[in-house]
Amino acid sequence: MDERWILLLSEASPRGSLPAGFRRAATLLEARALLDSAAPSAFMVDAELMPLSDLPGFFERHPDVAVFILTENEQSEHSLRALELGALDCCQRPLDNSELELALARVRAQPLLVEPARPSQSRGAMIYSSAAMLRVEALVQRAASSDATVLIRGETGTGKDLIAREIHAQSPRSAGPFIKVHAAALPDTLLESELFGYEKGAFTGAVRRKAGRVELAAGGSFFLDEIGDISPALQVKLLRVLQDKEFERVGGTQTLSVNVRFLAATHRDLSTMVSRGEFREDLLYRLNVVTVWLPPLRARRADIPLLAQAFCEMFRARHSRPNLTLDHSALAFLQQQRWPGNVRQLQHLIERLVLLGDSSVITAEIVSASLCEEEVFQTEGRNEEQALPAMGAGSSPGMLSSVRPLRHEVALAERAALSKALAQSHGNRTLAARLLGISRQTLYAKLEEHGIRI
């Protein structure tokens, strides 16, 4: 069976055989057993079988599984709330096999559909004590009170998604839906239908009309993450929506109007992209009404202990380690690092320490060892680390020639472990991740990092 497959649980599922890549659960008990043992890429479940109140708990138990909700009306308040809670999509019943194949294509189009769960928050969506974030919070409050388009900029992993959610939560539109699309996660053909929807017969698998995310966000906020990754053709269509609040569904001729507030985010330098002809200047002007610049984590070091402790609290509850703590030496050590991956990198490190650590107290030594082993951190002295050390008394060129920098030895060992796990699992990446004791998300990142193709 293909590694990326969907578990289907529905009282109204198509009769007969399912397309390749699908597996049917007859009962909720059977679905739970398959979710725990077989680790599907996605779970398609009838809304009547999974109440909205169950979704947060589901994502806590299965953070790497995307969710499709089957419903009679994909534009109902129930469906919009499911999307806000993290469901990938809401699909209208009854389904046929062509629609199921389209859903599977979306799952296979990207390595990861579900974002890591967010920690419990303080001060709204943000955890901070630094002056830099105090300025960001003040700008968020001012921007939220208006209906202006907001462009959120900052390095990868700084928390642009949280800022967008906070702007929506503090805005007059907070009672309306907050709908998000990650532009970099989908190929162009799927992204256009995701944004604007499609008419029946627009392409293979389009057996009925489907509303797009822009349409579903009516009365609320629409957030387009990584807007710098969209194609020139889509930039033209998006510009029209921003200017006139009008669009057509894929394959349609009817012009639709929408009342929605637009929020966008990017880690790219859009001005440079404009000068290269890669991004429309008029679109940048439309987006750049209000700009929120998020500082990198290294520019807000005072926030690192607060964030680390919040992540520790979240993950020790998730992984049943209630007595685990971060000591002062660990917090001080974390505060000294550069964090090229920003808050997301810190979050992943803390989860790894909580999940794999043997001690009930995380010390600076444990943090340092984990950073070295996983190569998630790059020091400012990386060039010096790669150079051979000067020969001292009692040493010889022959002795030093066999010594390589520690990070190189770790990388070789990591690659060997990945290759061994893939060999033992016969190329099954889900099983390989289990053998290595890491999540599938981490495995995909490591395979990409080491250039391993299977």
ZAFI-766866 format. One record per residue (C-alpha): residue in one letter; x, y, z; residue number from 1. Coordinates in steps of 0.001 Angstrom, whole numbers, plus 524288, in hexadecimal, padded with zeros to 5 digits. Layout:
BEGIN
["A", [X, Y, Z], NUM]
...
end
This chain:
BEGIN
["M", [80000, 80000, 80000], 1]
["D", [804BC, 80DB9, 7FD02], 2]
["E", [80A28, 81417, 80930], 3]
["R", [80164, 81FF6, 80791], 4]
["W", [7F3B5, 81A7E, 8090B], 5]
["I", [7E6CB, 81EF0, 80EC3], 6]
["L", [7DE7B, 81820, 818F6], 7]
["L", [7CFFA, 819EB, 81604], 8]
["L", [7C53B, 81913, 8203A], 9]
["S", [7B7B5, 81D0A, 81BB8], 10]
["E", [7A9F2, 817CE, 81C1B], 11]
["A", [7A811, 81DAE, 80E86], 12]
["S", [7B4CD, 81917, 80832], 13]
["P", [7B497, 8141E, 7FA2B], 14]
["R", [7B059, 80616, 7F8AC], 15]
["G", [7B90E, 7FBF8, 7F286], 16]
["S", [7C7C5, 7FC65, 7F17A], 17]
["L", [7CF38, 808B1, 7F524], 18]
["P", [7DA0A, 80EBB, 7ECE0], 19]
["A", [7E7E1, 80A4C, 7EF64], 20]
["G", [7ED74, 811C7, 7FAD8], 21]
["F", [7E0F8, 810FE, 80303], 22]
["R", [7DD38, 80806, 80DF9], 23]
["R", [7CFB9, 8073E, 8140D], 24]
["A", [7CCA8, 80619, 8228A], 25]
["A", [7BF96, 7FFF9, 825D4], 26]
["T", [7BEAF, 805AB, 83385], 27]
["L", [7C492, 8109A, 83B85], 28]
["L", [7CB84, 80668, 843D5], 29]
["E", [7D1E3, 80098, 837BF], 30]
["A", [7D5B9, 80E2C, 832F8], 31]
["R", [7DC5C, 81131, 83FED], 32]
["A", [7E3E0, 8046A, 83F5C], 33]
["L", [7E89F, 8074E, 83184], 34]
["L", [7EC57, 81533, 8351C], 35]
["D", [7F4B9, 8101D, 8403F], 36]
["S", [7FAD1, 8049B, 8391E], 37]
["A", [7FB4B, 807AF, 82A98], 38]
["A", [7FDB2, 8167A, 82AD8], 39]
["P", [7F61A, 81B1C, 81EDB], 40]
["S", [7F994, 82810, 81883], 41]
["A", [7EB98, 82CD3, 81992], 42]
["F", [7DEAA, 8297F, 82005], 43]
["M", [7D1DA, 82BFE, 818DF], 44]
["V", [7C6B4, 82B7E, 82291], 45]
["D", [7B848, 82E8F, 82299], 46]
["A", [7B4E4, 83AC9, 82A6D], 47]
["E", [7AA73, 83311, 831AE], 48]
["L", [7B4DA, 82984, 8366F], 49]
["M", [7BECB, 833A1, 83B14], 50]
["P", [7B972, 83F6E, 84276], 51]
["L", [7C108, 84C20, 8414C], 52]
["S", [7C47D, 84B2B, 84FA4], 53]
["D", [7CC6E, 83EE3, 84C84], 54]
["L", [7D556, 84575, 8427D], 55]
["P", [7DF13, 84BF3, 84BE9], 56]
["G", [7E0FE, 83F1F, 8530F], 57]
["F", [7E271, 837DA, 84637], 58]
["F", [7ED7E, 840CD, 841D3], 59]
["E", [7F40C, 83F27, 84F0C], 60]
["R", [7F43C, 8305D, 84D2B], 61]
["H", [7F6E1, 83067, 83E86], 62]
["P", [7FE36, 83CF2, 83B04], 63]
["D", [802DE, 837A5, 82DCC], 64]
["V", [7F56C, 8335E, 828C1], 65]
["A", [7ED7F, 83C77, 8201C], 66]
["V", [7DEB3, 83C79, 821EB], 67]
["F", [7D3EF, 83D67, 817B8], 68]
["I", [7C63F, 83F94, 81D44], 69]
["L", [7BACF, 83A21, 81578], 70]
["T", [7AEA0, 84286, 81677], 71]
["E", [7A1EB, 84574, 80F77], 72]
["N", [7A591, 853C9, 80DC4], 73]
["E", [7B3E0, 85791, 80C3F], 74]
["Q", [7B07B, 86602, 80E4C], 75]
["S", [7A917, 86421, 81B06], 76]
["E", [7AD72, 86A48, 827D0], 77]
["H", [7B13D, 85CBA, 82C97], 78]
["S", [7BA37, 85ACE, 820CF], 79]
["L", [7C0A9, 86811, 82249], 80]
["R", [7C32D, 8656E, 830A1], 81]
["A", [7C965, 8585D, 82D23], 82]
["L", [7D2C5, 85F63, 823F6], 83]
["E", [7D640, 86929, 82E8C], 84]
["L", [7D928, 85E15, 837FB], 85]
["G", [7E2DB, 85824, 82E73], 86]
["A", [7DB52, 84F45, 82521], 87]
["L", [7E197, 84EEC, 817B1], 88]
["D", [7D49F, 84FA5, 81095], 89]
["C", [7C615, 84D32, 81174], 90]
["C", [7C07F, 844A3, 8069E], 91]
["Q", [7B235, 843BE, 8030C], 92]
["R", [7AB22, 836C6, 8041B], 93]
["P", [7A8D5, 82E04, 7FCEA], 94]
["L", [7B65B, 82BF5, 7F716], 95]
["D", [7BA0A, 82419, 7EB39], 96]
["N", [7C717, 81DDF, 7E7F3], 97]
["S", [7CBBA, 82916, 7DF5B], 98]
["E", [7CA51, 83274, 7EACF], 99]
["L", [7D188, 828F9, 7F38E], 100]
["E", [7DCAA, 8283E, 7E9BE], 101]
["L", [7DD43, 8371A, 7E97E], 102]
["A", [7DE65, 8375A, 7F859], 103]
["L", [7E95C, 82D4D, 7F7D6], 104]
["A", [7F076, 83569, 7ED94], 105]
["R", [7F05E, 840E2, 7F704], 106]
["V", [7F63C, 8386C, 801AF], 107]
["R", [800E5, 8337B, 7F8A8], 108]
["A", [803EA, 84115, 7F37A], 109]
["Q", [80B33, 84541, 7FF8F], 110]
["P", [8137F, 83EC1, 80A02], 111]
["L", [80C17, 84456, 81572], 112]
["L", [7FE30, 84962, 81614], 113]
["V", [7FCCA, 84BAA, 8248F], 114]
["E", [8045A, 855EC, 82C07], 115]
["P", [80985, 852F7, 839A8], 116]
["A", [7FFE5, 85637, 8446F], 117]
["R", [801A9, 86370, 84AA0], 118]
["P", [804E8, 864E2, 85909], 119]
["S", [7FBE3, 86AB0, 86310], 120]
["Q", [7FD13, 87946, 86178], 121]
["S", [7FE51, 88511, 86A41], 122]
["R", [7FB91, 89322, 86652], 123]
["G", [7F2B0, 88E18, 85BA5], 124]
["A", [7FA4A, 8869B, 85162], 125]
["M", [807D0, 88B2C, 85571], 126]
["I", [8111F, 88797, 86050], 127]
["Y", [81AD9, 89266, 862BA], 128]
["S", [82146, 89C06, 86BED], 129]
["S", [82AAD, 8A295, 8625E], 130]
["A", [829AC, 8B0A8, 85DC4], 131]
["A", [82A15, 8AC0B, 84F9E], 132]
["M", [81DB2, 8A3FE, 8513C], 133]
["L", [8173C, 8AEBE, 8592E], 134]
["R", [8183C, 8B750, 84D00], 135]
["V", [81299, 8AC51, 844BD], 136]
["E", [80727, 8AAC1, 84E24], 137]
["A", [8043B, 8B959, 84D94], 138]
["L", [80415, 8B908, 83EAD], 139]
["V", [7FB7D, 8ACE5, 83E98], 140]
["Q", [7F178, 8B3AF, 84728], 141]
["R", [7F119, 8BFA3, 83E53], 142]
["A", [7F055, 8B79B, 831D8], 143]
["A", [7E5C7, 8AEB2, 83748], 144]
["S", [7DC47, 8B9E4, 8397B], 145]
["S", [7DC17, 8BD22, 82AF0], 146]
["D", [7D856, 8B53E, 81F03], 147]
["A", [7E52C, 8B7EE, 817F5], 148]
["T", [7ED1A, 8AD58, 81138], 149]
["V", [7F88D, 8A920, 819B1], 150]
["L", [80562, 8A35A, 814E0], 151]
["I", [80CD2, 89BDB, 81F5B], 152]
["R", [81B54, 89A70, 81C97], 153]
["G", [82626, 89336, 8236C], 154]
["E", [82F38, 8879C, 822BC], 155]
["T", [82A13, 879C1, 8220E], 156]
["G", [82583, 874D8, 82F3C], 157]
["T", [82343, 8820B, 835BD], 158]
["G", [814A6, 87FFB, 837D6], 159]
["K", [80E32, 88771, 82CB7], 160]
["D", [8025A, 87E83, 82D59], 161]
["L", [80010, 881F7, 83BA2], 162]
["I", [8009E, 89076, 8388A], 163]
["A", [7F671, 88ECE, 82DD3], 164]
["R", [7ED82, 8878A, 83730], 165]
["E", [7EF65, 89201, 84187], 166]
["I", [7EBE4, 89CDE, 837F8], 167]
["H", [7DF78, 8959E, 8347E], 168]
["A", [7DC38, 892CB, 842C6], 169]
["Q", [7DD5A, 8A13A, 84670], 170]
["S", [7D611, 8A638, 83A6F], 171]
["P", [7C7A1, 8A974, 8389E], 172]
["R", [7C729, 89D44, 8300B], 173]
["S", [7CAF9, 89416, 83B20], 174]
["A", [7BD8B, 88DB8, 83B1F], 175]
["G", [7BF7D, 88A0E, 82CD3], 176]
["P", [7C7F4, 87F16, 8276A], 177]
["F", [7D6C9, 87F41, 826E9], 178]
["I", [7DAAC, 87792, 81ACE], 179]
["K", [7E8DA, 874AE, 8176F], 180]
["V", [7EFC9, 86F9B, 80B51], 181]
["H", [7FE59, 86C77, 80AEB], 182]
["A", [80278, 87051, 7FD30], 183]
["A", [80F5F, 868F5, 7FD61], 184]
["A", [808F3, 85C16, 8011D], 185]
["L", [80139, 859CF, 7F48C], 186]
["P", [804A8, 8595D, 7E619], 187]
["D", [7FF28, 86454, 7DDD2], 188]
["T", [7F3FD, 85C72, 7D7FE], 189]
["L", [7EED9, 85875, 7E54F], 190]
["L", [7F16A, 865B9, 7EB85], 191]
["E", [7E876, 86CFD, 7E21A], 192]
["S", [7DCFC, 863E6, 7E4D4], 193]
["E", [7E024, 8648B, 7F35E], 194]
["L", [7DF64, 87365, 7F316], 195]
["F", [7D3E7, 875A4, 7E9FE], 196]
["G", [7CC9A, 868B7, 7E978], 197]
["Y", [7C800, 86216, 7DD19], 198]
["E", [7BBF0, 85F02, 7D51B], 199]
["K", [7B6E8, 8518B, 7D1D0], 200]
["G", [7BEAA, 84BDF, 7C682], 201]
["A", [7C9EE, 85594, 7C7C5], 202]
["F", [7D38B, 84A24, 7C818], 203]
["T", [7D3EC, 83B87, 7CA7E], 204]
["G", [7CE14, 838CC, 7D7C4], 205]
["A", [7C61E, 8455D, 7D858], 206]
["V", [7B8DA, 83EBE, 7D8E6], 207]
["R", [7B247, 849F2, 7DFFC], 208]
["R", [7B445, 85869, 7E29F], 209]
["K", [7BD52, 85B61, 7EDF4], 210]
["A", [7BF72, 86834, 7F4FA], 211]
["G", [7CD70, 86D09, 7F683], 212]
["R", [7D3E2, 871D7, 802F7], 213]
["V", [7D24F, 88033, 7FF35], 214]
["E", [7C3B4, 87E20, 7FDE7], 215]
["L", [7C2FC, 87695, 80AB0], 216]
["A", [7C9A3, 881DF, 811CA], 217]
["A", [7BE6C, 88B44, 80ECF], 218]
["G", [7BB7B, 893C9, 81A98], 219]
["G", [7C882, 8905A, 820CB], 220]
["S", [7D700, 89020, 81D81], 221]
["F", [7DE76, 888F0, 812ED], 222]
["F", [7ECD7, 88639, 815AE], 223]
["L", [7F600, 882A1, 80A78], 224]
["D", [802CB, 87D9F, 81002], 225]
["E", [80F53, 87E37, 807D0], 226]
["I", [80949, 88708, 7FD9F], 227]
["G", [816AD, 888CD, 7F770], 228]
["D", [815B4, 87AF1, 7F21D], 229]
["I", [809C6, 87CD0, 7E95E], 230]
["S", [80B46, 87CF4, 7DA97], 231]
["P", [809F3, 8893E, 7D224], 232]
["A", [7FD07, 8843C, 7CCBA], 233]
["L", [7F742, 882C7, 7DA48], 234]
["Q", [7FCC4, 88FF8, 7DE40], 235]
["V", [7F41C, 89650, 7D3E8], 236]
["K", [7E7EB, 88F83, 7D917], 237]
["L", [7EB49, 892A1, 7E71B], 238]
["L", [7ED5B, 8A0F7, 7E3B0], 239]
["R", [7DF9B, 8A188, 7DE4F], 240]
["V", [7DA10, 89BEC, 7EADC], 241]
["L", [7E186, 8A5E4, 7F2F4], 242]
["Q", [7DD72, 8B14A, 7EA4A], 243]
["D", [7CF6E, 8ADF3, 7E6FA], 244]
["K", [7CBF8, 8A2C9, 7F058], 245]
["E", [7C7E2, 89AFB, 7E448], 246]
["F", [7CBEB, 88DF6, 7DE6D], 247]
["E", [7C723, 88252, 7D672], 248]
["R", [7C7E3, 8741B, 7DA3B], 249]
["V", [7D0AB, 86B55, 7D20F], 250]
["G", [7C8F1, 8675E, 7C606], 251]
["G", [7BE67, 87177, 7C8A9], 252]
["T", [7B9EA, 87E1B, 7C25F], 253]
["Q", [7B19E, 883D6, 7CD50], 254]
["T", [7B842, 88F19, 7D46F], 255]
["L", [7B722, 88DD7, 7E32A], 256]
["S", [7B8C0, 89894, 7ED3B], 257]
["V", [7BE2B, 89618, 7FABB], 258]
["N", [7BEC7, 89E0E, 80741], 259]
["V", [7CB81, 899C0, 80D6A], 260]
["R", [7D77F, 89F82, 813EC], 261]
["F", [7E49A, 89B3E, 80E46], 262]
["L", [7F08E, 897DA, 8163C], 263]
["A", [7FD07, 892C0, 80FF9], 264]
["A", [80A72, 88E64, 8146C], 265]
["T", [8179B, 88B8B, 80E57], 266]
["H", [825C2, 88934, 811FB], 267]
["R", [82A37, 88DDE, 80490], 268]
["D", [82F42, 89B5A, 800CC], 269]
["L", [823ED, 89F82, 7F81C], 270]
["S", [82A77, 8AC48, 7F412], 271]
["T", [835F7, 8A4BD, 7EE89], 272]
["M", [82C89, 89B6C, 7E7D0], 273]
["V", [825CA, 8A735, 7E197], 274]
["S", [832CA, 8AC2E, 7DC4F], 275]
["R", [83545, 89EB9, 7D65D], 276]
["G", [827D8, 89E2A, 7D031], 277]
["E", [823AD, 892D2, 7D8EF], 278]
["F", [81908, 89A11, 7E05A], 279]
["R", [80F4F, 8A44B, 7DBCA], 280]
["E", [81219, 8B1ED, 7E0BD], 281]
["D", [803B5, 8B5AB, 7E0EA], 282]
["L", [800A1, 8A99E, 7E912], 283]
["L", [80B48, 8AD38, 7F2C6], 284]
["Y", [80560, 8BADB, 7F42E], 285]
["R", [7F804, 8B4D4, 7F6BD], 286]
["L", [7FD83, 8ABA0, 800F5], 287]
["N", [8065C, 8B56F, 8077C], 288]
["V", [7FBEA, 8BE19, 80DA1], 289]
["V", [8004F, 8BA21, 81B47], 290]
["T", [80CE4, 8B271, 81D3A], 291]
["V", [81005, 8AB10, 829AC], 292]
["W", [81E5E, 8A745, 82AAD], 293]
["L", [820B5, 89BB9, 833C6], 294]
["P", [82E47, 89BAD, 839F2], 295]
["P", [8365B, 88F1E, 83993], 296]
["L", [837BB, 887D8, 84662], 297]
["R", [845FE, 88C17, 847CC], 298]
["A", [84111, 89A3B, 8486E], 299]
["R", [837A6, 89725, 8538C], 300]
["R", [83FFB, 88EDD, 85C94], 301]
["A", [83853, 89303, 8689A], 302]
["D", [82CDA, 88B1C, 86353], 303]
["I", [83452, 87E46, 861E6], 304]
["P", [832AC, 87975, 8700C], 305]
["L", [8241A, 87C9F, 86FAB], 306]
["L", [82246, 87574, 862C7], 307]
["A", [82A82, 869CD, 86703], 308]
["Q", [822CF, 8682A, 8738C], 309]
["A", [815CF, 86955, 86C53], 310]
["F", [819FE, 85EF7, 86283], 311]
["C", [81EEB, 85641, 86D6C], 312]
["E", [811E5, 85748, 87471], 313]
["M", [80A78, 853E9, 8680E], 314]
["F", [812C2, 8484A, 86405], 315]
["R", [81445, 84237, 8716B], 316]
["A", [8055B, 841A5, 8721E], 317]
["R", [80483, 83C16, 86450], 318]
["H", [80EE5, 831A9, 866B9], 319]
["S", [80ACD, 82E69, 874C4], 320]
["R", [816F1, 833A0, 87B94], 321]
["P", [810D0, 83C85, 885E1], 322]
["N", [81CE1, 83D53, 88EA3], 323]
["L", [8269B, 8417E, 88430], 324]
["T", [82CA6, 84F07, 885B1], 325]
["L", [83676, 85811, 87F25], 326]
["D", [840B3, 85CA8, 888CE], 327]
["H", [846E6, 86A3B, 88921], 328]
["S", [8533F, 865C0, 8823C], 329]
["A", [84B3A, 8609D, 876CE], 330]
["L", [84382, 86D3F, 875AD], 331]
["A", [85001, 87553, 87615], 332]
["F", [85644, 86CB4, 86BBC], 333]
["L", [84A56, 86DB1, 862DE], 334]
["Q", [84A9A, 87C71, 8644A], 335]
["Q", [8588D, 87D11, 85F11], 336]
["Q", [855EE, 8762B, 85220], 337]
["R", [8535D, 87C77, 844DB], 338]
["W", [84767, 87474, 840BC], 339]
["P", [8479F, 87552, 831DA], 340]
["G", [83AA1, 86DF2, 831DD], 341]
["N", [834E5, 87783, 83BC3], 342]
["V", [82947, 873EA, 84468], 343]
["R", [825E1, 867DD, 83C65], 344]
["Q", [83392, 8626A, 83E47], 345]
["L", [832D8, 864D4, 84CF1], 346]
["Q", [82597, 85E1F, 84D70], 347]
["H", [82A87, 85201, 8465D], 348]
["L", [8368B, 85138, 84F0F], 349]
["I", [82E85, 851D6, 85B91], 350]
["E", [82557, 84738, 856A1], 351]
["R", [830DC, 83E72, 8536F], 352]
["L", [836C0, 840AF, 860F3], 353]
["V", [829D5, 83D94, 86796], 354]
["L", [826EC, 831B9, 85F30], 355]
["L", [8345E, 82B45, 85EEF], 356]
["G", [83AD6, 82FE8, 86B80], 357]
["D", [83DD5, 82628, 87657], 358]
["S", [83F4F, 8300E, 88147], 359]
["S", [83453, 8372B, 88849], 360]
["V", [83C7D, 843A9, 887EB], 361]
["I", [84144, 84958, 87B06], 362]
["T", [84E93, 84FA8, 87D09], 363]
["A", [85762, 857DB, 8745C], 364]
["E", [85FA1, 84BCC, 8718D], 365]
["I", [853C0, 84443, 86CAB], 366]
["V", [84F7F, 84FB1, 86418], 367]
["S", [85D24, 8512C, 85E6C], 368]
["A", [85E23, 842B1, 85B46], 369]
["S", [850D9, 842B4, 85484], 370]
["L", [85456, 84E86, 84C44], 371]
["C", [860D6, 847DF, 847E2], 372]
["E", [85A9B, 83AB4, 844FD], 373]
["E", [84F54, 83FE3, 83CEA], 374]
["E", [856B9, 84AD6, 835F2], 375]
["V", [84B93, 85444, 83818], 376]
["F", [85491, 85F1E, 83C3F], 377]
["Q", [85F9B, 86624, 8354A], 378]
["T", [8692F, 86E33, 83D35], 379]
["E", [86F22, 87AE0, 838C3], 380]
["G", [87C4E, 873EB, 8389E], 381]
["R", [87850, 869DA, 82E8A], 382]
["N", [883A4, 86D15, 82573], 383]
["E", [88D59, 86B80, 83091], 384]
["E", [8873B, 85E83, 8341F], 385]
["Q", [88963, 8594B, 8266A], 386]
["A", [897D3, 85CEA, 82663], 387]
["L", [8A250, 8539A, 82B5D], 388]
["P", [8A7D2, 85760, 838B5], 389]
["A", [8B5D3, 85C21, 839CA], 390]
["M", [8BF76, 85173, 83D51], 391]
["G", [8C3FD, 851A2, 84B54], 392]
["A", [8CF34, 84B34, 85263], 393]
["G", [8CF79, 83C75, 850FE], 394]
["S", [8C63A, 83C57, 84556], 395]
["S", [8C91C, 838A1, 83774], 396]
["P", [8C31D, 83B64, 82A29], 397]
["G", [8BF34, 82D28, 8291B], 398]
["M", [8B7BA, 82D94, 835E5], 399]
["L", [8B038, 839D6, 83228], 400]
["S", [8ACEB, 835A6, 82450], 401]
["S", [8A3E5, 82B1C, 82990], 402]
["V", [89C67, 834B6, 8322D], 403]
["R", [89094, 83B97, 82C6E], 404]
["P", [88821, 84622, 832A0], 405]
["L", [87DF5, 84070, 83BD0], 406]
["R", [87296, 84579, 833C9], 407]
["H", [877A7, 83DCC, 82811], 408]
["E", [87891, 83156, 8300D], 409]
["V", [86ABB, 83392, 8351A], 410]
["A", [865B9, 835D8, 82749], 411]
["L", [86C01, 82927, 82295], 412]
["A", [86621, 82195, 82DE5], 413]
["E", [858D4, 827B4, 82B84], 414]
["R", [85915, 82440, 81D18], 415]
["A", [85D07, 81652, 8204D], 416]
["A", [851CE, 8151A, 82A0D], 417]
["L", [84813, 81A4A, 82009], 418]
["S", [84CE5, 810D4, 815A5], 419]
["K", [84C61, 8054E, 81F07], 420]
["A", [83E7D, 8087D, 82367], 421]
["L", [839DB, 809DE, 81554], 422]
["A", [84027, 7FCF2, 811CB], 423]
["Q", [839E8, 7F5D7, 81D41], 424]
["S", [82C9F, 7FBC8, 81A2F], 425]
["H", [82E08, 7F8CD, 80B93], 426]
["G", [82C4F, 8072C, 8085B], 427]
["N", [82032, 80933, 810BC], 428]
["R", [8229F, 816B0, 8166F], 429]
["T", [8181F, 81599, 820DD], 430]
["L", [81E70, 8094D, 82642], 431]
["A", [82C02, 80F35, 824CE], 432]
["A", [827EC, 81AE9, 82CFD], 433]
["R", [8230C, 811C0, 83799], 434]
["L", [82FB3, 809FE, 83785], 435]
["L", [8375F, 816A3, 83927], 436]
["G", [82E4E, 81BE9, 843B8], 437]
["I", [82B2D, 82861, 83C3B], 438]
["S", [81F1F, 82E12, 835CE], 439]
["R", [81C92, 82CAD, 82747], 440]
["Q", [81E25, 83B68, 82610], 441]
["T", [82BEA, 83A8F, 82B9E], 442]
["L", [82F09, 82EE5, 822EE], 443]
["Y", [82AE8, 8362F, 8169D], 444]
["A", [83365, 841B9, 81A95], 445]
["K", [83F20, 838F4, 81D2D], 446]
["L", [83DA3, 831AB, 81058], 447]
["E", [83D61, 83EA5, 8093A], 448]
["E", [848F9, 843BE, 81107], 449]
["H", [85167, 837F7, 80D9F], 450]
["G", [84CA4, 836E2, 7FF98], 451]
["I", [84745, 82925, 8018A], 452]
["R", [83D6E, 82509, 7F736], 453]
["I", [8356B, 81891, 7F7C0], 454]
end
